[in-house]
Amino acid sequence: MAIILGIDPGSRVTGYGVIRQVGRQLSYLGSGCIRTKVDDLPSRLKLIYAGVTEIITQFQPDYFAIEQVFMAKNADSALKLG
C-alpha cells in the first residue's frame, strides 16, 4: 500500500490531490486548493508551507509528485516558484 500526494504549485493557488494505491487499485482520498490572498510573496509562501504541512500531517503520504512549473503566461511567476 502507498499513499501518494500530488502538488500543483502556484503562488496564489496551490492544488493538491491524494490517492491510495493497493496493488493495481487506486482510490481517491482527497483534494483541494491552498489559496493565498496576501500580496507579498514571503507571506504567500508561508501560507503555502503551512497548508502543505497540514496536508502531510493529515494524510501521511509515502510519495510526492510535484507538477513541473509551466511559464507560458507568466515567466516571472515560474522563476519565483523555482
N, CA, C and O atoms as CSV, one atom per row, in Angstrom:
chain,resi,resn,atom,element,x,y,z
A,1,MET,N,N,0.841,-1.181,0.000
A,1,MET,CA,C,0.000,0.000,0.000
A,1,MET,C,C,0.881,1.237,0.000
A,1,MET,O,O,1.929,1.262,0.645
A,2,ALA,N,N,0.453,2.266,-0.726
A,2,ALA,CA,C,1.169,3.536,-0.740
A,2,ALA,C,C,0.163,4.670,-0.845
A,2,ALA,O,O,-0.841,4.565,-1.550
A,3,ILE,N,N,0.443,5.746,-0.139
A,3,ILE,CA,C,-0.345,6.967,-0.249
A,3,ILE,C,C,0.510,7.974,-1.002
A,3,ILE,O,O,1.670,8.202,-0.660
A,4,ILE,N,N,-0.085,8.580,-2.040
A,4,ILE,CA,C,0.646,9.479,-2.927
A,4,ILE,C,C,-0.012,10.848,-2.904
A,4,ILE,O,O,-1.224,10.970,-3.082
A,5,LEU,N,N,0.799,11.877,-2.684
A,5,LEU,CA,C,0.350,13.268,-2.680
A,5,LEU,C,C,0.873,13.946,-3.932
A,5,LEU,O,O,2.077,13.949,-4.187
A,6,GLY,N,N,-0.032,14.520,-4.714
A,6,GLY,CA,C,0.349,15.292,-5.895
A,6,GLY,C,C,0.129,16.768,-5.628
A,6,GLY,O,O,-0.907,17.159,-5.090
A,7,ILE,N,N,1.095,17.585,-6.000
A,7,ILE,CA,C,1.031,19.034,-5.779
A,7,ILE,C,C,1.098,19.749,-7.126
A,7,ILE,O,O,1.943,19.430,-7.962
A,8,ASP,N,N,0.206,20.716,-7.332
A,8,ASP,CA,C,0.229,21.608,-8.493
A,8,ASP,C,C,0.588,22.991,-7.954
A,8,ASP,O,O,-0.291,23.715,-7.487
A,9,PRO,N,N,1.876,23.371,-8.012
A,9,PRO,CA,C,2.315,24.593,-7.339
A,9,PRO,C,C,1.827,25.865,-8.025
A,9,PRO,O,O,1.718,25.934,-9.249
A,10,GLY,N,N,1.542,26.851,-7.210
A,10,GLY,CA,C,1.190,28.183,-7.683
A,10,GLY,C,C,1.370,29.156,-6.538
A,10,GLY,O,O,1.176,28.790,-5.379
A,11,SER,N,N,1.734,30.381,-6.840
A,11,SER,CA,C,1.977,31.343,-5.760
A,11,SER,C,C,0.679,31.904,-5.183
A,11,SER,O,O,0.674,32.414,-4.062
A,12,ARG,N,N,-0.417,31.818,-5.929
A,12,ARG,CA,C,-1.710,32.282,-5.416
A,12,ARG,C,C,-2.664,31.127,-5.121
A,12,ARG,O,O,-3.434,31.187,-4.163
A,13,VAL,N,N,-2.617,30.084,-5.935
A,13,VAL,CA,C,-3.430,28.885,-5.707
A,13,VAL,C,C,-2.539,27.666,-5.922
A,13,VAL,O,O,-1.976,27.481,-7.001
A,14,THR,N,N,-2.416,26.847,-4.898
A,14,THR,CA,C,-1.668,25.594,-4.978
A,14,THR,C,C,-2.670,24.458,-4.835
A,14,THR,O,O,-3.360,24.352,-3.821
A,15,GLY,N,N,-2.746,23.614,-5.849
A,15,GLY,CA,C,-3.678,22.495,-5.811
A,15,GLY,C,C,-2.998,21.233,-5.309
A,15,GLY,O,O,-1.779,21.091,-5.402
A,16,TYR,N,N,-3.801,20.317,-4.777
A,16,TYR,CA,C,-3.256,19.034,-4.327
A,16,TYR,C,C,-4.297,17.935,-4.506
A,16,TYR,O,O,-5.500,18.193,-4.545
A,17,GLY,N,N,-3.811,16.722,-4.614
A,17,GLY,CA,C,-4.659,15.546,-4.673
A,17,GLY,C,C,-3.955,14.396,-3.977
A,17,GLY,O,O,-2.729,14.292,-4.021
A,18,VAL,N,N,-4.724,13.541,-3.340
A,18,VAL,CA,C,-4.153,12.418,-2.598
A,18,VAL,C,C,-4.880,11.140,-3.015
A,18,VAL,O,O,-6.110,11.083,-3.032
A,19,ILE,N,N,-4.087,10.112,-3.351
A,19,ILE,CA,C,-4.646,8.810,-3.699
A,19,ILE,C,C,-3.945,7.721,-2.896
A,19,ILE,O,O,-2.844,7.910,-2.379
A,20,ARG,N,N,-4.621,6.567,-2.808
A,20,ARG,CA,C,-4.031,5.381,-2.179
A,20,ARG,C,C,-3.904,4.309,-3.257
A,20,ARG,O,O,-4.830,4.076,-4.033
A,21,GLN,N,N,-2.750,3.668,-3.289
A,21,GLN,CA,C,-2.520,2.565,-4.221
A,21,GLN,C,C,-2.357,1.280,-3.419
A,21,GLN,O,O,-1.522,1.196,-2.519
A,22,VAL,N,N,-3.159,0.288,-3.758
A,22,VAL,CA,C,-3.021,-1.055,-3.198
A,22,VAL,C,C,-2.965,-1.994,-4.398
A,22,VAL,O,O,-3.975,-2.230,-5.061
A,23,GLY,N,N,-1.782,-2.524,-4.667
A,23,GLY,CA,C,-1.602,-3.321,-5.876
A,23,GLY,C,C,-1.861,-2.458,-7.099
A,23,GLY,O,O,-1.221,-1.426,-7.298
A,24,ARG,N,N,-2.823,-2.904,-7.924
A,24,ARG,CA,C,-3.184,-2.130,-9.119
A,24,ARG,C,C,-4.401,-1.240,-8.884
A,24,ARG,O,O,-4.833,-0.529,-9.792
A,25,GLN,N,N,-4.947,-1.273,-7.688
A,25,GLN,CA,C,-6.135,-0.483,-7.360
A,25,GLN,C,C,-5.735,0.893,-6.842
A,25,GLN,O,O,-4.862,1.012,-5.983
A,26,LEU,N,N,-6.381,1.929,-7.370
A,26,LEU,CA,C,-6.187,3.297,-6.890
A,26,LEU,C,C,-7.494,3.790,-6.298
A,26,LEU,O,O,-8.565,3.530,-6.846
A,27,SER,N,N,-7.410,4.501,-5.179
A,27,SER,CA,C,-8.609,5.093,-4.595
A,27,SER,C,C,-8.330,6.538,-4.192
A,27,SER,O,O,-7.240,6.887,-3.739
A,28,TYR,N,N,-9.347,7.351,-4.372
A,28,TYR,CA,C,-9.286,8.780,-4.072
A,28,TYR,C,C,-9.387,9.000,-2.564
A,28,TYR,O,O,-10.274,8.450,-1.910
A,29,LEU,N,N,-8.481,9.803,-2.016
A,29,LEU,CA,C,-8.538,10.132,-0.590
A,29,LEU,C,C,-8.921,11.584,-0.346
A,29,LEU,O,O,-9.573,11.889,0.653
A,30,GLY,N,N,-8.528,12.480,-1.238
A,30,GLY,CA,C,-8.866,13.880,-1.031
A,30,GLY,C,C,-8.178,14.783,-2.035
A,30,GLY,O,O,-7.225,14.387,-2.707
A,31,SER,N,N,-8.685,16.014,-2.123
A,31,SER,CA,C,-8.078,17.020,-2.990
A,31,SER,C,C,-8.562,18.390,-2.551
A,31,SER,O,O,-9.516,18.510,-1.782
A,32,GLY,N,N,-7.898,19.412,-3.046
A,32,GLY,CA,C,-8.307,20.762,-2.705
A,32,GLY,C,C,-7.293,21.784,-3.166
A,32,GLY,O,O,-6.376,21.484,-3.930
A,33,CYS,N,N,-7.478,22.994,-2.683
A,33,CYS,CA,C,-6.603,24.108,-3.043
A,33,CYS,C,C,-6.187,24.869,-1.795
A,33,CYS,O,O,-6.950,25.010,-0.839
A,34,ILE,N,N,-4.970,25.347,-1.834
A,34,ILE,CA,C,-4.482,26.278,-0.821
A,34,ILE,C,C,-4.489,27.640,-1.499
A,34,ILE,O,O,-3.701,27.882,-2.414
A,35,ARG,N,N,-5.362,28.522,-1.065
A,35,ARG,CA,C,-5.497,29.845,-1.691
A,35,ARG,C,C,-4.851,30.900,-0.801
A,35,ARG,O,O,-5.042,30.908,0.415
A,36,THR,N,N,-4.087,31.785,-1.428
A,36,THR,CA,C,-3.449,32.871,-0.690
A,36,THR,C,C,-3.985,34.185,-1.223
A,36,THR,O,O,-4.079,34.372,-2.437
A,37,LYS,N,N,-4.337,35.092,-0.332
A,37,LYS,CA,C,-4.906,36.373,-0.744
A,37,LYS,C,C,-4.007,37.553,-0.410
A,37,LYS,O,O,-4.318,38.689,-0.768
A,38,VAL,N,N,-2.912,37.299,0.261
A,38,VAL,CA,C,-1.996,38.394,0.596
A,38,VAL,C,C,-1.139,38.723,-0.618
A,38,VAL,O,O,-0.964,37.891,-1.508
A,39,ASP,N,N,-0.605,39.942,-0.650
A,39,ASP,CA,C,0.115,40.399,-1.833
A,39,ASP,C,C,1.597,40.061,-1.855
A,39,ASP,O,O,2.142,39.784,-2.923
A,40,ASP,N,N,2.260,40.076,-0.713
A,40,ASP,CA,C,3.711,39.874,-0.758
A,40,ASP,C,C,4.053,38.381,-0.809
A,40,ASP,O,O,3.436,37.561,-0.129
A,41,LEU,N,N,5.048,38.055,-1.631
A,41,LEU,CA,C,5.434,36.664,-1.866
A,41,LEU,C,C,5.847,35.922,-0.594
A,41,LEU,O,O,5.424,34.781,-0.412
A,42,PRO,N,N,6.655,36.514,0.297
A,42,PRO,CA,C,7.026,35.771,1.515
A,42,PRO,C,C,5.811,35.332,2.343
A,42,PRO,O,O,5.802,34.229,2.888
A,43,SER,N,N,4.802,36.176,2.439
A,43,SER,CA,C,3.597,35.802,3.195
A,43,SER,C,C,2.830,34.691,2.495
A,43,SER,O,O,2.300,33.794,3.151
A,44,ARG,N,N,2.765,34.743,1.161
A,44,ARG,CA,C,2.090,33.674,0.409
A,44,ARG,C,C,2.819,32.349,0.595
A,44,ARG,O,O,2.187,31.315,0.812
A,45,LEU,N,N,4.150,32.378,0.511
A,45,LEU,CA,C,4.929,31.146,0.688
A,45,LEU,C,C,4.745,30.562,2.085
A,45,LEU,O,O,4.704,29.343,2.252
A,46,LYS,N,N,4.633,31.431,3.088
A,46,LYS,CA,C,4.400,30.965,4.460
A,46,LYS,C,C,3.048,30.249,4.559
A,46,LYS,O,O,2.944,29.207,5.206
A,47,LEU,N,N,2.018,30.804,3.922
A,47,LEU,CA,C,0.697,30.178,3.942
A,47,LEU,C,C,0.697,28.846,3.188
A,47,LEU,O,O,0.068,27.883,3.625
A,48,ILE,N,N,1.402,28.794,2.059
A,48,ILE,CA,C,1.501,27.549,1.297
A,48,ILE,C,C,2.224,26.489,2.121
A,48,ILE,O,O,1.796,25.336,2.168
A,49,TYR,N,N,3.310,26.878,2.765
A,49,TYR,CA,C,4.067,25.947,3.617
A,49,TYR,C,C,3.166,25.383,4.721
A,49,TYR,O,O,3.160,24.177,4.970
A,50,ALA,N,N,2.412,26.260,5.375
A,50,ALA,CA,C,1.523,25.813,6.452
A,50,ALA,C,C,0.447,24.868,5.912
A,50,ALA,O,O,0.123,23.866,6.549
A,51,GLY,N,N,-0.102,25.185,4.743
A,51,GLY,CA,C,-1.132,24.337,4.152
A,51,GLY,C,C,-0.613,22.966,3.764
A,51,GLY,O,O,-1.257,21.954,4.037
A,52,VAL,N,N,0.554,22.929,3.125
A,52,VAL,CA,C,1.137,21.646,2.722
A,52,VAL,C,C,1.515,20.825,3.954
A,52,VAL,O,O,1.338,19.606,3.964
A,53,THR,N,N,2.029,21.477,4.983
A,53,THR,CA,C,2.360,20.780,6.229
A,53,THR,C,C,1.117,20.132,6.834
A,53,THR,O,O,1.180,19.003,7.322
A,54,GLU,N,N,-0.005,20.840,6.804
A,54,GLU,CA,C,-1.263,20.299,7.332
A,54,GLU,C,C,-1.726,19.079,6.520
A,54,GLU,O,O,-2.195,18.092,7.087
A,55,ILE,N,N,-1.593,19.157,5.201
A,55,ILE,CA,C,-1.979,18.043,4.334
A,55,ILE,C,C,-1.100,16.823,4.612
A,55,ILE,O,O,-1.600,15.701,4.698
A,56,ILE,N,N,0.199,17.041,4.751
A,56,ILE,CA,C,1.126,15.939,5.045
A,56,ILE,C,C,0.785,15.301,6.389
A,56,ILE,O,O,0.803,14.077,6.516
A,57,THR,N,N,0.479,16.112,7.378
A,57,THR,CA,C,0.112,15.601,8.697
A,57,THR,C,C,-1.176,14.777,8.620
A,57,THR,O,O,-1.286,13.727,9.252
A,58,GLN,N,N,-2.136,15.257,7.852
A,58,GLN,CA,C,-3.425,14.569,7.748
A,58,GLN,C,C,-3.316,13.239,7.007
A,58,GLN,O,O,-3.866,12.238,7.466
A,59,PHE,N,N,-2.620,13.206,5.872
A,59,PHE,CA,C,-2.619,12.020,5.017
A,59,PHE,C,C,-1.388,11.129,5.165
A,59,PHE,O,O,-1.434,9.968,4.759
A,60,GLN,N,N,-0.303,11.626,5.724
A,60,GLN,CA,C,0.932,10.850,5.907
A,60,GLN,C,C,1.365,10.153,4.605
A,60,GLN,O,O,1.485,8.928,4.578
A,61,PRO,N,N,1.601,10.921,3.524
A,61,PRO,CA,C,1.937,10.286,2.246
A,61,PRO,C,C,3.288,9.581,2.265
A,61,PRO,O,O,4.210,9.967,2.984
A,62,ASP,N,N,3.370,8.533,1.448
A,62,ASP,CA,C,4.625,7.808,1.260
A,62,ASP,C,C,5.439,8.407,0.121
A,62,ASP,O,O,6.669,8.346,0.125
A,63,TYR,N,N,4.738,8.992,-0.863
A,63,TYR,CA,C,5.386,9.559,-2.044
A,63,TYR,C,C,4.769,10.906,-2.389
A,63,TYR,O,O,3.613,11.181,-2.065
A,64,PHE,N,N,5.565,11.742,-3.054
A,64,PHE,CA,C,5.110,13.044,-3.533
A,64,PHE,C,C,5.327,13.127,-5.035
A,64,PHE,O,O,6.290,12.571,-5.562
A,65,ALA,N,N,4.434,13.821,-5.717
A,65,ALA,CA,C,4.621,14.167,-7.127
A,65,ALA,C,C,4.323,15.656,-7.243
A,65,ALA,O,O,3.271,16.120,-6.805
A,66,ILE,N,N,5.245,16.395,-7.829
A,66,ILE,CA,C,5.069,17.841,-7.967
A,66,ILE,C,C,5.091,18.187,-9.447
A,66,ILE,O,O,6.038,17.856,-10.161
A,67,GLU,N,N,4.028,18.864,-9.904
A,67,GLU,CA,C,3.940,19.240,-11.308
A,67,GLU,C,C,5.038,20.233,-11.661
A,67,GLU,O,O,5.348,21.137,-10.885
A,68,GLN,N,N,5.615,20.054,-12.830
A,68,GLN,CA,C,6.641,20.975,-13.305
A,68,GLN,C,C,5.996,22.333,-13.571
A,68,GLN,O,O,4.888,22.405,-14.102
A,69,VAL,N,N,6.686,23.397,-13.205
A,69,VAL,CA,C,6.168,24.750,-13.392
A,69,VAL,C,C,6.128,25.072,-14.881
A,69,VAL,O,O,7.118,24.902,-15.592
A,70,PHE,N,N,4.966,25.541,-15.342
A,70,PHE,CA,C,4.765,25.922,-16.738
A,70,PHE,C,C,4.725,27.434,-16.799
A,70,PHE,O,O,4.004,28.057,-16.019
A,71,MET,N,N,5.485,28.051,-17.712
A,71,MET,CA,C,5.611,29.505,-17.681
A,71,MET,C,C,5.150,30.191,-18.955
A,71,MET,O,O,5.713,31.220,-19.329
A,72,ALA,N,N,4.143,29.655,-19.634
A,72,ALA,CA,C,3.675,30.275,-20.866
A,72,ALA,C,C,3.019,31.630,-20.610
A,72,ALA,O,O,3.168,32.548,-21.417
A,73,LYS,N,N,2.304,31.767,-19.509
A,73,LYS,CA,C,1.599,33.018,-19.242
A,73,LYS,C,C,2.445,34.025,-18.487
A,73,LYS,O,O,2.412,35.217,-18.794
A,74,ASN,N,N,3.206,33.558,-17.499
A,74,ASN,CA,C,3.925,34.500,-16.658
A,74,ASN,C,C,5.266,33.902,-16.248
A,74,ASN,O,O,5.348,33.168,-15.264
A,75,ALA,N,N,6.297,34.211,-16.990
A,75,ALA,CA,C,7.631,33.676,-16.706
A,75,ALA,C,C,8.133,34.132,-15.350
A,75,ALA,O,O,8.863,33.394,-14.688
A,76,ASP,N,N,7.763,35.325,-14.919
A,76,ASP,CA,C,8.195,35.839,-13.618
A,76,ASP,C,C,7.685,34.949,-12.489
A,76,ASP,O,O,8.424,34.664,-11.547
A,77,SER,N,N,6.431,34.509,-12.572
A,77,SER,CA,C,5.875,33.612,-11.551
A,77,SER,C,C,6.629,32.294,-11.516
A,77,SER,O,O,6.915,31.772,-10.439
A,78,ALA,N,N,6.952,31.756,-12.672
A,78,ALA,CA,C,7.690,30.493,-12.736
A,78,ALA,C,C,9.053,30.627,-12.090
A,78,ALA,O,O,9.494,29.720,-11.384
A,79,LEU,N,N,9.719,31.730,-12.318
A,79,LEU,CA,C,11.034,31.940,-11.712
A,79,LEU,C,C,10.939,32.044,-10.195
A,79,LEU,O,O,11.816,31.548,-9.489
A,80,LYS,N,N,9.889,32.682,-9.685
A,80,LYS,CA,C,9.713,32.812,-8.237
A,80,LYS,C,C,9.462,31.460,-7.585
A,80,LYS,O,O,9.914,31.216,-6.466
A,81,LEU,N,N,8.742,30.576,-8.279
A,81,LEU,CA,C,8.424,29.262,-7.721
A,81,LEU,C,C,9.577,28.282,-7.832
A,81,LEU,O,O,9.560,27.228,-7.196
A,82,GLY,N,N,10.580,28.619,-8.634
A,82,GLY,CA,C,11.745,27.745,-8.771
A,82,GLY,C,C,11.566,26.840,-9.921
A,82,GLY,O,O,12.441,26.023,-10.206
